[in-house]
Amino acid sequence: MKLIPDRPFDTESHAERKIFDVLRESFSGDNSIMALHSFNLTKHEKKRVGEADFLILSKFGLYVLEVKGGGISYENGSWFTKNSLGKFPLKEDPFKQANSAMFAIEKNVKSNPTFSKLRLPIGFGVVFPDCIWGGNQGAEWDRETIGDSKNVRNFERWLNGLFKYWQDKPNNGFVLDAVMLKDIKNYLRPNFELVV
């Protein structure tokens, strides 16, 4: 997998750095799969500006990964993280955060005339790399969209399961050819040089 940038952006999140490292090891030698770290969402329905921790581009589509570190708990509809300093509420439900980022990216890509008619497979996952999910099932999430510390050990397998989960959704089972994937990458995170 190709990571863009090839080193993680400055972040205080140990969990994001951990996922950056396991993404680097995933799909070794396959540069057709790319991961964009800290993808800026300039157009978001609910926020002035948003951010996706990781945006994965593959022939199976675009996938937002939201990463939450520390111990995780869910109580009375609210999410919490716990570390050595204590227990703190998360600012936002991580599943809703990933979902809204997914739709913001889809809308942005489709607003470009080049991609306006493209059938774009898209999905999201939430990764808790510091804890084990423990089999807790809820009606508001599907286990296939959740990565935990066990999944981090073989992240490539988990990503393939995530791709399959979203590919099996109605109107999402398409693949992107190499040219379209390159064009989307160049739109989302282009390379350029401004000359004096």
Backbone as a chain_set.jsonl record, in Angstrom:
{"seq": "MKLIPDRPFDTESHAERKIFDVLRESFSGDNSIMALHSFNLTKHEKKRVGEADFLILSKFGLYVLEVKGGGISYENGSWFTKNSLGKFPLKEDPFKQANSAMFAIEKNVKSNPTFSKLRLPIGFGVVFPDCIWGGNQGAEWDRETIGDSKNVRNFERWLNGLFKYWQDKPNNGFVLDAVMLKDIKNYLRPNFELVV", "coords": {"N": [[0.847, -1.172, 0.0], [0.474, 2.225, -0.747], [1.354, 5.049, 1.08], [0.221, 8.317, 1.632], [0.882, 11.303, 3.003], [4.272, 9.873, 3.011], [5.164, 9.713, 5.572], [3.648, 10.001, 8.774], [1.44, 12.766, 9.355], [2.028, 15.429, 11.711], [0.755, 14.481, 14.72], [-0.955, 14.091, 17.776], [-2.036, 11.736, 18.329], [-1.483, 8.593, 19.332], [-2.737, 6.291, 18.527], [-3.461, 6.8, 15.834], [-0.897, 6.909, 14.691], [-0.126, 4.29, 15.101], [-1.945, 2.934, 13.422], [-1.154, 4.028, 10.999], [1.347, 2.787, 10.719], [0.596, 0.036, 10.523], [-0.896, 0.122, 8.208], [1.111, 0.697, 6.377], [2.381, -1.766, 6.251], [0.445, -3.343, 5.123], [-0.92, -4.951, 2.228], [1.513, -5.258, 0.859], [3.764, -4.062, -1.539], [1.776, -3.465, -3.364], [0.991, -0.798, -4.942], [-1.296, 0.218, -6.008], [-3.244, 0.469, -4.169], [-4.011, 2.97, -1.929], [-3.416, 5.096, 0.896], [-4.551, 7.955, 2.35], [-3.44, 10.093, 4.732], [-4.934, 11.947, 7.356], [-7.092, 13.461, 6.005], [-8.364, 16.382, 4.732], [-11.536, 17.866, 5.063], [-13.083, 20.09, 3.324], [-15.615, 20.726, 2.623], [-18.396, 20.173, 4.341], [-21.423, 19.001, 5.611], [-22.256, 19.414, 8.276], [-20.222, 20.606, 9.665], [-17.889, 23.291, 9.895], [-15.319, 22.814, 8.952], [-13.948, 19.636, 8.377], [-12.361, 16.417, 9.096], [-10.902, 13.425, 7.962], [-9.452, 10.65, 9.449], [-8.058, 8.643, 8.018], [-8.123, 8.004, 4.533], [-8.849, 5.528, 2.417], [-7.986, 4.414, -0.766], [-8.896, 2.25, -3.258], [-9.316, -0.31, -5.787], [-11.751, -1.198, -5.04], [-13.075, 0.991, -4.124], [-13.632, 4.014, -2.163], [-12.711, 4.494, 1.189], [-13.36, 5.575, 4.38], [-11.519, 5.777, 7.34], [-11.961, 6.004, 10.709], [-10.212, 6.626, 13.619], [-9.907, 5.711, 16.964], [-8.304, 5.96, 19.978], [-7.077, 4.407, 23.063], [-8.864, 3.039, 25.938], [-12.223, 2.094, 25.337], [-15.598, 2.993, 25.823], [-19.181, 2.699, 25.862], [-21.942, 4.307, 26.873], [-25.244, 4.743, 27.719], [-25.858, 5.847, 25.186], [-23.658, 7.484, 24.705], [-20.228, 7.941, 23.842], [-17.03, 7.084, 25.221], [-13.569, 7.593, 26.005], [-10.727, 6.138, 27.57], [-7.765, 6.739, 29.331], [-4.458, 6.941, 30.806], [-4.826, 9.306, 32.145], [-7.446, 9.482, 32.808], [-11.044, 9.184, 32.3], [-12.793, 10.219, 29.443], [-15.322, 11.982, 27.614], [-16.034, 11.306, 24.185], [-15.951, 13.674, 21.55], [-17.685, 13.259, 19.507], [-19.871, 10.748, 18.182], [-18.138, 8.019, 16.965], [-18.917, 6.45, 14.767], [-20.912, 7.947, 13.506], [-19.335, 10.122, 12.9], [-17.471, 9.034, 11.065], [-19.284, 8.223, 9.094], [-20.459, 10.687, 8.282], [-18.195, 11.939, 7.255], [-17.655, 10.233, 5.13], [-19.881, 10.728, 3.418], [-19.429, 13.429, 2.9], [-17.034, 13.351, 1.457], [-17.845, 11.82, -0.749], [-19.77, 13.559, -1.883], [-18.135, 15.749, -2.514], [-16.325, 14.617, -4.409], [-18.163, 13.851, -6.413], [-19.041, 16.348, -7.168], [-17.2, 17.262, -8.912], [-16.979, 17.638, -12.368], [-15.732, 15.604, -13.866], [-16.179, 13.286, -12.453], [-18.877, 13.147, -12.038], [-20.846, 11.368, -13.003], [-19.915, 8.978, -12.188], [-20.085, 5.752, -10.812], [-19.546, 5.335, -7.681], [-18.027, 3.306, -5.458], [-18.229, 3.263, -1.958], [-17.414, 3.573, 1.532], [-17.061, 3.054, 5.132], [-15.051, 2.617, 8.108], [-14.494, 2.004, 11.61], [-11.861, 2.219, 13.831], [-10.494, 0.791, 16.689], [-7.667, 0.629, 17.973], [-6.406, 0.022, 20.402], [-7.788, -1.672, 22.058], [-9.838, -4.613, 22.703], [-12.709, -5.481, 20.953], [-14.644, -7.298, 21.923], [-16.973, -8.621, 21.204], [-19.349, -7.26, 21.556], [-22.465, -6.504, 20.364], [-24.481, -4.263, 18.572], [-27.417, -2.52, 17.481], [-26.82, -0.282, 16.034], [-24.446, -0.444, 14.662], [-22.388, -2.511, 12.575], [-20.452, -5.418, 13.0], [-18.493, -5.899, 11.077], [-17.592, -3.414, 10.326], [-15.939, -2.593, 12.283], [-12.74, -2.31, 13.588], [-10.411, -3.778, 15.771], [-7.898, -4.28, 18.384], [-7.149, -6.925, 17.907], [-7.724, -7.197, 15.179], [-5.885, -5.415, 14.159], [-3.552, -6.827, 14.148], [-3.613, -8.356, 11.838], [-4.154, -6.487, 9.626], [-4.581, -6.203, 6.925], [-6.242, -8.375, 6.253], [-8.514, -7.621, 7.707], [-9.16, -5.208, 6.384], [-9.774, -6.214, 3.8], [-12.102, -7.615, 4.462], [-13.696, -5.441, 5.221], [-13.878, -4.068, 2.769], [-15.301, -6.017, 1.301], [-17.69, -6.159, 2.804], [-18.84, -3.602, 2.292], [-18.923, -3.68, -0.502], [-20.867, -5.57, -0.909], [-23.173, -4.21, -0.364], [-26.265, -2.759, -1.586], [-26.125, -1.268, -4.832], [-23.417, -0.638, -4.659], [-21.473, -2.322, -5.466], [-19.224, -2.08, -7.338], [-16.202, -1.821, -9.29], [-13.241, 0.155, -9.516], [-11.338, 1.187, -12.269], [-7.774, 1.266, -13.045], [-7.044, 3.726, -14.195], [-9.158, 5.47, -13.502], [-8.917, 5.351, -10.729], [-6.416, 6.556, -10.37], [-7.009, 9.108, -11.357], [-8.914, 9.967, -9.463], [-7.345, 9.977, -7.129], [-5.525, 11.986, -7.869], [-7.221, 14.142, -7.913], [-8.149, 14.261, -5.253], [-5.795, 14.473, -3.658], [-3.626, 16.187, -4.992], [-0.447, 16.505, -6.729], [1.643, 19.288, -7.123], [3.467, 22.186, -8.324], [4.267, 25.466, -7.591], [5.521, 28.079, -9.403], [7.77, 30.787, -9.231]], "CA": [[0.0, 0.0, 0.0], [1.197, 3.491, -0.79], [0.837, 6.028, 2.028], [0.406, 9.7, 1.206], [2.328, 11.329, 2.796], [4.935, 8.63, 3.394], [5.344, 9.781, 7.028], [2.402, 10.571, 9.306], [1.399, 14.169, 9.741], [2.158, 15.625, 13.161], [-0.481, 14.187, 15.426], [-0.753, 13.627, 19.146], [-2.733, 10.459, 18.457], [-0.68, 7.379, 19.248], [-3.544, 5.32, 17.791], [-3.308, 7.083, 14.403], [0.454, 6.501, 14.281], [-0.147, 2.822, 15.066], [-2.646, 2.52, 12.207], [-0.274, 4.396, 9.89], [2.365, 1.739, 10.594], [0.034, -1.225, 10.024], [-1.263, 0.339, 6.804], [2.353, 0.594, 5.608], [2.683, -3.189, 6.098], [-0.669, -4.008, 4.435], [-0.88, -5.014, 0.763], [2.907, -4.96, 0.533], [4.102, -4.072, -2.961], [0.632, -3.087, -4.206], [0.833, 0.658, -4.882], [-2.599, 0.648, -6.52], [-4.035, 0.787, -2.983], [-3.4, 4.14, -1.312], [-4.015, 5.615, 2.122], [-4.283, 9.368, 2.573], [-3.55, 10.371, 6.162], [-5.456, 13.246, 7.771], [-7.7, 14.064, 4.82], [-9.112, 17.587, 5.086], [-12.869, 17.947, 4.461], [-13.406, 21.521, 3.234], [-17.067, 20.843, 2.459], [-19.038, 19.231, 5.254], [-22.773, 19.513, 5.887], [-22.504, 19.752, 9.678], [-19.061, 21.257, 10.281], [-17.22, 24.292, 9.057], [-14.247, 22.03, 8.341], [-13.836, 18.328, 9.009], [-11.156, 15.671, 8.78], [-10.95, 11.968, 8.039], [-8.135, 10.198, 9.889], [-7.468, 7.999, 6.845], [-8.984, 7.737, 3.39], [-8.255, 4.438, 1.641], [-8.415, 4.341, -2.164], [-8.569, 0.971, -3.879], [-10.246, -0.617, -6.879], [-13.059, -1.446, -4.432], [-13.705, 2.255, -3.793], [-13.07, 4.928, -1.177], [-13.102, 4.068, 2.522], [-12.941, 6.428, 5.48], [-11.22, 5.107, 8.605], [-11.923, 6.857, 11.89], [-9.403, 5.92, 14.599], [-10.085, 6.171, 18.343], [-7.378, 5.247, 20.844], [-7.378, 4.221, 24.472], [-9.993, 2.176, 26.249], [-13.451, 2.659, 24.774], [-16.856, 2.545, 26.416], [-20.404, 3.27, 25.307], [-22.885, 4.32, 27.99], [-26.45, 5.551, 27.53], [-25.805, 6.562, 23.919], [-22.473, 8.34, 24.619], [-18.943, 7.252, 23.724], [-15.972, 7.574, 26.102], [-12.239, 7.011, 25.905], [-10.065, 6.116, 28.859], [-6.313, 6.58, 29.294], [-3.838, 7.069, 32.132], [-5.268, 10.548, 32.784], [-8.844, 9.376, 33.214], [-12.083, 8.842, 31.332], [-13.249, 11.45, 28.805], [-16.3, 11.767, 26.542], [-15.63, 11.636, 22.821], [-16.704, 14.825, 21.059], [-18.681, 12.829, 18.526], [-20.019, 9.317, 17.936], [-17.174, 7.737, 15.9], [-19.587, 5.909, 13.591], [-21.528, 9.093, 12.819], [-18.229, 10.933, 12.389], [-16.977, 8.375, 9.846], [-20.371, 8.252, 8.115], [-20.598, 12.039, 7.726], [-16.996, 12.169, 6.435], [-17.853, 9.456, 3.906], [-20.803, 11.446, 2.53], [-18.785, 14.684, 2.49], [-16.071, 13.008, 0.402], [-18.611, 11.418, -1.925], [-20.361, 14.761, -2.473], [-17.039, 16.534, -3.084], [-15.857, 13.949, -5.629], [-19.225, 13.911, -7.422], [-19.219, 17.727, -7.63], [-16.254, 17.456, -10.006], [-17.614, 17.129, -13.586], [-15.076, 14.372, -14.327], [-16.682, 12.129, -11.703], [-20.289, 13.36, -11.695], [-21.66, 10.206, -13.35], [-19.194, 7.79, -11.738], [-20.663, 4.918, -9.767], [-18.431, 5.35, -6.754], [-18.18, 2.493, -4.24], [-17.728, 4.042, -0.826], [-17.784, 3.018, 2.827], [-16.266, 3.537, 6.262], [-14.786, 1.728, 9.225], [-14.028, 2.646, 12.834], [-10.786, 1.373, 14.357], [-10.118, 0.956, 18.084], [-6.477, -0.227, 17.96], [-5.842, -0.234, 21.718], [-8.641, -2.53, 22.883], [-10.552, -5.693, 22.03], [-14.128, -5.153, 20.876], [-15.304, -8.162, 22.904], [-18.201, -9.237, 20.721], [-20.549, -6.474, 21.836], [-23.203, -6.199, 19.148], [-25.53, -3.271, 18.74], [-28.2, -2.307, 16.267], [-26.369, 0.919, 15.332], [-23.198, -0.716, 13.944], [-22.144, -3.893, 12.195], [-19.112, -5.823, 13.438], [-17.548, -5.824, 9.951], [-17.08, -2.047, 10.194], [-15.163, -2.296, 13.482], [-11.424, -2.909, 13.733], [-9.901, -3.662, 17.141], [-6.477, -4.63, 18.503], [-6.948, -8.221, 17.241], [-7.723, -6.954, 13.732], [-4.671, -4.674, 13.813], [-2.486, -7.817, 13.937], [-3.672, -8.704, 10.413], [-5.008, -5.399, 9.162], [-4.926, -6.457, 5.519], [-7.413, -9.249, 6.248], [-9.661, -6.833, 8.149], [-9.526, -4.292, 5.295], [-10.459, -6.991, 2.763], [-13.46, -7.851, 4.96], [-14.409, -4.167, 5.146], [-14.191, -3.844, 1.349], [-16.371, -6.959, 0.917], [-18.919, -5.742, 3.478], [-19.435, -2.478, 1.575], [-19.189, -4.099, -1.881], [-22.115, -6.348, -0.903], [-24.31, -3.313, -0.179], [-26.926, -2.427, -2.858], [-25.595, -0.17, -5.655], [-22.059, -0.291, -4.236], [-20.599, -3.417, -5.884], [-18.496, -1.771, -8.564], [-14.765, -1.653, -9.104], [-12.66, 1.287, -10.238], [-10.15, 0.785, -13.015], [-6.535, 1.929, -12.618], [-7.045, 5.118, -14.666], [-10.1, 6.218, -12.674], [-8.332, 5.43, -9.392], [-5.358, 7.563, -10.438], [-7.66, 10.41, -11.513], [-9.522, 10.325, -8.181], [-6.244, 10.327, -6.232], [-4.982, 13.278, -8.292], [-8.187, 15.161, -7.516], [-8.217, 14.343, -3.799], [-4.52, 14.939, -3.096], [-2.769, 16.366, -6.168], [0.926, 17.023, -6.646], [1.851, 20.46, -7.997], [4.545, 23.092, -7.959], [4.021, 26.843, -7.971], [6.796, 28.65, -9.81], [7.84, 32.25, -9.141]], "C": [[0.895, 1.24, 0.0], [0.546, 4.458, 0.189], [1.197, 7.423, 1.568], [-0.058, 10.607, 2.339], [2.971, 10.027, 3.275], [5.349, 8.603, 4.865], [4.07, 10.406, 7.593], [2.54, 12.062, 9.58], [1.588, 14.263, 11.251], [0.791, 15.394, 13.8], [-0.129, 13.73, 16.833], [-1.371, 12.25, 19.35], [-1.783, 9.286, 18.236], [-1.415, 6.337, 18.401], [-3.428, 5.548, 16.278], [-1.938, 6.666, 13.903], [0.544, 4.979, 14.182], [-0.818, 2.331, 13.782], [-1.832, 2.895, 10.969], [0.746, 3.285, 9.65], [1.789, 0.43, 10.064], [-0.467, -1.076, 8.591], [-0.029, 0.204, 5.908], [2.694, -0.87, 5.309], [1.613, -3.93, 5.299], [-0.501, -3.911, 2.92], [0.511, -4.643, 0.254], [3.156, -5.096, -0.965], [2.966, -3.688, -3.888], [0.379, -1.586, -4.057], [-0.462, 1.149, -5.502], [-3.553, 0.971, -5.371], [-3.291, 1.901, -2.249], [-4.148, 4.518, -0.04], [-3.583, 7.064, 2.284], [-4.495, 9.645, 4.059], [-4.063, 11.787, 6.376], [-6.026, 14.017, 6.579], [-8.644, 15.193, 5.235], [-10.452, 17.63, 4.331], [-13.293, 19.417, 4.438], [-14.901, 21.751, 3.084], [-17.725, 19.752, 3.288], [-20.376, 19.816, 5.659], [-22.94, 20.026, 7.311], [-21.367, 20.507, 10.347], [-18.495, 22.295, 9.324], [-16.101, 23.636, 8.265], [-14.185, 20.711, 9.094], [-12.545, 17.65, 8.595], [-11.457, 14.188, 8.898], [-9.551, 11.504, 8.432], [-7.38, 9.541, 8.738], [-8.539, 7.851, 5.78], [-8.26, 6.712, 2.538], [-8.853, 4.469, 0.241], [-7.968, 3.002, -2.72], [-9.545, 0.747, -5.028], [-11.651, -0.88, -6.342], [-13.73, -0.17, -3.947], [-12.928, 3.078, -2.793], [-13.617, 4.562, 0.2], [-12.506, 4.994, 3.573], [-12.663, 5.535, 6.685], [-11.135, 6.157, 9.698], [-11.235, 6.06, 12.986], [-9.611, 6.547, 15.974], [-9.217, 5.315, 19.256], [-7.848, 5.15, 22.276], [-8.449, 3.166, 24.691], [-11.267, 2.862, 25.776], [-14.654, 2.123, 25.538], [-18.011, 3.313, 25.78], [-21.46, 3.166, 26.396], [-24.035, 5.27, 27.689], [-26.375, 6.428, 26.277], [-24.611, 7.486, 23.753], [-21.21, 7.49, 24.614], [-17.909, 7.919, 24.623], [-14.657, 6.889, 25.754], [-11.581, 7.12, 27.264], [-8.571, 5.917, 28.639], [-5.76, 6.787, 30.7], [-4.279, 8.329, 32.874], [-6.724, 10.51, 33.226], [-9.763, 8.999, 32.065], [-12.682, 10.13, 30.783], [-14.294, 11.137, 27.74], [-15.681, 12.099, 25.187], [-16.51, 12.781, 22.341], [-17.859, 14.4, 20.158], [-18.713, 11.309, 18.465], [-19.091, 8.948, 16.775], [-17.806, 7.172, 14.631], [-20.268, 7.02, 12.795], [-20.46, 9.994, 12.218], [-17.695, 10.346, 11.08], [-18.021, 8.43, 8.737], [-20.503, 9.635, 7.472], [-19.383, 12.403, 6.872], [-17.124, 11.45, 5.096], [-18.752, 10.217, 2.929], [-20.224, 12.775, 2.059], [-17.798, 14.432, 1.353], [-16.803, 12.625, -0.878], [-19.188, 12.642, -2.647], [-19.296, 15.618, -3.152], [-16.56, 15.92, -4.395], [-16.892, 14.085, -6.738], [-19.471, 15.324, -7.933], [-18.246, 18.072, -8.757], [-16.865, 16.857, -11.272], [-17.011, 15.829, -14.116], [-15.708, 13.142, -13.689], [-18.185, 12.179, -11.448], [-21.172, 12.153, -11.992], [-21.033, 8.888, -12.896], [-19.98, 7.051, -10.66], [-19.525, 4.637, -8.789], [-18.705, 4.462, -5.549], [-17.53, 3.227, -3.073], [-18.217, 3.421, 0.477], [-16.907, 3.598, 3.923], [-16.05, 2.415, 7.268], [-14.312, 2.546, 10.41], [-13.034, 1.688, 13.484], [-10.457, 1.784, 15.791], [-8.862, 0.107, 18.318], [-5.926, -0.612, 19.325], [-6.672, -1.186, 22.578], [-9.296, -3.611, 22.025], [-12.037, -5.375, 22.082], [-14.947, -6.024, 21.814], [-16.642, -8.713, 22.474], [-19.468, -8.468, 21.005], [-21.226, -6.092, 20.527], [-24.279, -5.187, 19.475], [-26.235, -3.061, 17.422], [-27.679, -1.133, 15.437], [-25.042, 0.738, 14.605], [-23.138, -2.197, 13.611], [-20.692, -4.225, 12.514], [-18.081, -5.69, 12.315], [-16.933, -4.442, 9.798], [-16.177, -1.652, 11.363], [-13.839, -3.047, 13.442], [-10.948, -2.715, 15.162], [-8.448, -4.124, 17.179], [-6.178, -6.002, 17.888], [-6.861, -8.029, 15.726], [-6.455, -6.247, 13.283], [-3.521, -5.649, 13.53], [-2.458, -8.322, 12.502], [-4.628, -7.716, 9.755], [-5.435, -5.588, 7.715], [-6.174, -7.335, 5.426], [-8.662, -8.457, 6.653], [-10.117, -5.869, 7.053], [-10.238, -5.024, 4.169], [-11.892, -7.303, 3.177], [-14.304, -6.59, 4.909], [-14.811, -3.861, 3.704], [-15.364, -4.737, 0.924], [-17.707, -6.552, 1.532], [-19.605, -4.629, 2.685], [-19.726, -2.824, 0.119], [-20.505, -4.871, -1.971], [-23.354, -5.487, -0.681], [-24.949, -2.999, -1.541], [-26.292, -1.203, -3.515], [-24.186, 0.256, -5.254], [-21.033, -1.29, -4.77], [-19.9, -3.191, -7.207], [-17.012, -1.722, -8.256], [-14.297, -0.499, -9.978], [-11.446, 0.793, -11.007], [-8.972, 1.662, -12.612], [-6.517, 3.402, -13.014], [-7.963, 5.97, -13.791], [-9.549, 6.394, -11.266], [-7.244, 6.498, -9.351], [-5.967, 8.961, -10.543], [-8.287, 10.881, -10.195], [-8.447, 10.735, -7.187], [-5.708, 11.706, -6.573], [-5.946, 14.427, -7.976], [-8.158, 15.36, -5.998], [-6.941, 14.9, -3.173], [-3.51, 15.077, -4.236], [-1.339, 16.765, -5.796], [1.009, 18.23, -7.572], [3.007, 21.269, -7.481], [4.175, 24.486, -8.462], [5.362, 27.521, -8.227], [6.721, 30.154, -9.741], [8.027, 32.813, -10.548]], "O": [[1.931, 1.281, 0.663], [-0.666, 4.67, 0.143], [2.331, 7.686, 1.165], [-1.255, 10.682, 2.617], [2.305, 9.181, 3.871], [5.832, 7.582, 5.352], [3.472, 11.264, 6.943], [3.597, 12.55, 9.978], [1.34, 13.302, 11.979], [-0.194, 16.043, 13.449], [0.881, 13.058, 17.044], [-1.243, 11.663, 20.425], [-1.34, 9.021, 17.119], [-0.79, 5.589, 17.648], [-3.31, 4.586, 15.52], [-1.821, 6.124, 12.804], [1.206, 4.444, 13.292], [-0.316, 1.417, 13.128], [-1.824, 2.149, 9.989], [0.981, 2.89, 8.508], [2.423, -0.226, 9.237], [-0.464, -2.047, 7.835], [-0.116, -0.341, 4.807], [3.229, -1.18, 4.245], [1.858, -5.046, 4.841], [-0.001, -2.913, 2.401], [0.663, -3.828, -0.656], [2.808, -6.105, -1.579], [3.174, -3.593, -5.098], [-0.35, -1.156, -3.164], [-0.717, 2.353, -5.53], [-4.553, 1.662, -5.568], [-2.095, 1.79, -1.981], [-5.351, 4.289, 0.083], [-2.39, 7.361, 2.348], [-5.593, 9.456, 4.582], [-3.675, 12.713, 5.664], [-5.518, 15.071, 6.198], [-9.595, 14.983, 5.988], [-10.491, 17.452, 3.113], [-13.807, 19.928, 5.433], [-15.401, 22.837, 3.379], [-17.623, 18.565, 2.978], [-20.462, 20.992, 6.01], [-23.688, 20.978, 7.537], [-21.519, 20.996, 11.466], [-18.615, 22.177, 8.104], [-15.95, 23.868, 7.065], [-14.352, 20.678, 10.313], [-11.739, 18.21, 7.853], [-12.166, 13.748, 9.803], [-8.568, 11.917, 7.816], [-6.208, 9.84, 8.504], [-9.707, 7.605, 6.081], [-7.188, 6.987, 2.0], [-10.071, 4.541, 0.077], [-6.787, 2.662, -2.656], [-10.485, 1.519, -5.216], [-12.628, -0.799, -7.085], [-14.838, -0.226, -3.413], [-11.729, 2.878, -2.594], [-14.817, 4.346, 0.367], [-11.289, 5.17, 3.64], [-13.457, 4.654, 7.016], [-10.334, 7.088, 9.618], [-11.631, 4.927, 13.26], [-9.504, 7.763, 16.132], [-9.371, 4.095, 19.306], [-8.868, 5.723, 22.659], [-8.883, 2.492, 23.757], [-11.365, 4.088, 25.818], [-14.715, 0.936, 25.86], [-17.844, 4.408, 25.244], [-21.834, 2.064, 26.799], [-23.823, 6.456, 27.434], [-26.772, 7.593, 26.297], [-24.538, 8.212, 22.761], [-21.129, 6.462, 25.287], [-17.896, 9.14, 24.779], [-14.637, 5.757, 25.273], [-11.832, 8.059, 28.018], [-8.153, 5.051, 27.871], [-6.516, 6.806, 31.672], [-4.126, 8.417, 34.093], [-7.184, 11.403, 33.938], [-9.32, 8.556, 31.005], [-13.04, 11.029, 31.544], [-14.173, 10.136, 27.033], [-14.906, 13.046, 25.059], [-17.689, 12.847, 22.69], [-18.875, 15.088, 20.059], [-17.691, 10.657, 18.674], [-19.236, 9.51, 15.69], [-17.289, 7.39, 13.535], [-20.211, 7.037, 11.566], [-20.658, 10.566, 11.146], [-17.492, 11.071, 10.106], [-17.685, 8.657, 7.575], [-20.642, 9.741, 6.253], [-19.524, 13.104, 5.87], [-16.749, 11.989, 4.055], [-18.424, 10.338, 1.749], [-20.498, 13.205, 0.938], [-17.734, 15.206, 0.398], [-16.424, 13.055, -1.967], [-19.105, 12.745, -3.871], [-19.525, 16.153, -4.237], [-16.404, 16.63, -5.388], [-16.545, 14.399, -7.876], [-20.044, 15.498, -9.008], [-18.441, 19.055, -9.472], [-17.238, 15.684, -11.268], [-17.71, 15.037, -14.749], [-15.769, 12.079, -14.306], [-18.715, 11.341, -10.718], [-22.161, 11.937, -11.29], [-21.557, 7.813, -13.185], [-20.478, 7.66, -9.713], [-18.657, 3.804, -9.047], [-19.524, 4.814, -4.701], [-16.42, 3.747, -3.191], [-19.291, 2.822, 0.527], [-16.115, 4.51, 3.687], [-16.761, 1.411, 7.277], [-13.791, 3.648, 10.245], [-13.321, 0.504, 13.665], [-10.182, 2.95, 16.075], [-8.968, -1.016, 18.809], [-5.062, -1.486, 19.411], [-6.294, -1.475, 23.713], [-9.307, -3.535, 20.796], [-12.564, -5.038, 23.142], [-15.874, -5.52, 22.449], [-17.385, -9.23, 23.309], [-20.562, -8.961, 20.728], [-20.623, -5.432, 19.68], [-24.91, -5.25, 20.53], [-25.7, -3.392, 16.364], [-28.045, -0.992, 14.27], [-24.556, 1.684, 13.985], [-23.757, -3.027, 14.278], [-19.804, -3.396, 12.316], [-16.915, -5.398, 12.581], [-15.863, -4.305, 9.204], [-15.704, -0.517, 11.432], [-13.812, -4.268, 13.281], [-11.064, -1.62, 15.713], [-7.834, -4.336, 16.134], [-5.072, -6.224, 17.396], [-6.013, -8.635, 15.07], [-5.995, -6.448, 12.159], [-2.617, -5.329, 12.758], [-1.395, -8.679, 11.995], [-5.75, -8.058, 9.381], [-6.529, -5.178, 7.327], [-7.062, -7.07, 4.615], [-9.723, -8.592, 6.043], [-11.316, -5.723, 6.814], [-11.216, -4.508, 3.628], [-12.8, -7.264, 2.346], [-15.492, -6.649, 4.591], [-15.941, -3.447, 3.442], [-16.3, -4.275, 0.271], [-18.739, -6.595, 0.863], [-20.808, -4.696, 2.433], [-20.69, -2.307, -0.446], [-21.18, -4.828, -2.999], [-24.475, -5.983, -0.797], [-24.247, -2.975, -2.551], [-25.964, -0.225, -2.843], [-23.802, 1.402, -5.487], [-19.836, -1.115, -4.543], [-19.98, -4.03, -8.104], [-16.613, -1.597, -7.098], [-14.871, -0.214, -11.029], [-10.616, 0.064, -10.463], [-9.142, 2.671, -11.928], [-6.03, 4.239, -12.255], [-7.587, 7.069, -13.384], [-9.693, 7.462, -10.671], [-7.166, 7.265, -8.391], [-5.495, 9.894, -9.894], [-8.2, 12.06, -9.853], [-8.607, 11.728, -6.477], [-5.46, 12.514, -5.678], [-5.512, 15.564, -7.792], [-8.145, 16.493, -5.516], [-7.009, 15.715, -2.253], [-2.655, 14.214, -4.431], [-1.071, 17.284, -4.712], [0.496, 18.189, -8.69], [3.474, 21.078, -6.358], [3.814, 24.656, -9.626], [6.234, 27.531, -7.358], [5.721, 30.746, -10.145], [8.113, 34.029, -10.72]]}, "num_chains": 1, "name": "protein.A"}
